[in-house]
Amino acid sequence: MHNLYVYYKLPQARRAEALAPARRVLEAGRAWSARVALQARPAADNGVVTWMEIYEDVADMPALEAALAEAVQACGLAPLLLAPRRSEVFVDLPADPAGWEG
């Protein structure tokens, strides 16, 4: 299965304002993921915080990405972002290297 990690930067002063919209975005992705989580780096950097959404065991990656893109706009998170959200997909490594693709 695939895991999606989405991270973004916010002004530290707007964390409280961003929390509810960020949680609504996370909930919008729950239908396509076995587990979701919202995390933050432990410390701000020059007044900027970094948050990460985690979506594990994603069943339909295109559907999840579309739902998240829509939710970011609808939930009001977009205007709080300092830069575009970035995402990366990871997969679990097989127990046996012979099972690796490519």
N, C-alpha and C positions, 0 to 999 in steps of 0.2 A: 504494500500500500504506500501511498504518497502522503507526505506531511507538508503543509504549507506554513511558512513563517512570513509574516507581514510586519514590517517595522516602519516607524515614522517618528518625526521629531515635532515637539510642541514647545511653546514657551512655558517655562516653569510656572509663571504666574497664572497660567490658564489651565492648570491640571484639574482643578476641581470642576471647572466648566466643561472640560473635555471628557470626564469620566463617564457620565451617563450616555452621551453619544457613542463613545467607544464600546461600551457594553452592549448597546443596541446593535452595533455593527457585528460584534462577536456573536450575538444571538441570531443574527440573520444568516450566519454561516453554519449554525448548529445542525441543520437538516442534512448537510453533506459531510459531516465529520463525526467520528466516534467520540472525540474529546476536543474541547476548546479551552483556551486559557488566555488571559490577558496579563502580561508581565511588564515590568519596567526596569530599566537599569537602576541600580541602587543610588546613584548620585547624579545630580545635574551637572552639566558642563557649560559654564558661562551663561547660566540662565535658561539652558535648553535641556529638556528631558527626552529620553528615547523610550518609546513603548513598543511592545511586540504582541501581536496576536498569533496564537498557535492553533492550527487546525490539524489534528492527527487522523490518520487512516481515512483520507478523503476518498469518497466513492466516485465523485464526478467533479474533477478539477475545473473544467470550463464553466459548469453551472455554479460552483462555489465562487469562482472569481467574478462572474457576472453579478451574483447576488451581493457580494461585498462591494463592488463598484457602485451599485445602485444604493446600497445602504449608507455608504460614506456620504453621498450627496443628500439623501433623504433625512438622515439622522442629524445633520448639522455638524458633522466632524470636519468636513472639507475646509471650511473657513478658518479652522483653528490650526491647521497644519502649516509648518514652516517650509515644507518641501513636499514633493509627491511621495506617496507611500511606495515602499519598495518591497518586493516579495521574492522569495526563493522557495524552491521545492526540493525536498530531500526524500530519499528512500532508505529503508533499513538495508544494511549490508547483509549478504547471505552468510550463513555459517560456513559454507564451503566456497572458497574462491572459484572453484570450477563452475559455480552457478552464476558468475558475473556475466552481465551482458557486455558485448563489445570489448 
